């Protein structure tokens, strides 16, 4: 699933540097019904956008996965 998420983000954000990592081990003890993931994205298209706008872009791209596959998502963004 991590590769699938990475590819989806790269397709939606051409030229972005995307890292996706599993953070599930940090949430041992509760079965939330989905993965705990982190993403780090460096993308020139974030220029001029607030942090909230940048995160909204990511959530919009992954909206279907957030319904079923992803329980928690840590987002780190940076302008290229």
Secondary structure, 3 states (H helix, E strand, C coil): CHHHHHHHHHHHCCCCEEEEEECHHHHCCCCCCCEEEEEEEECHHHCCCCHHHHHHHHHHHCHHHHHHCEEEEEEEEECC
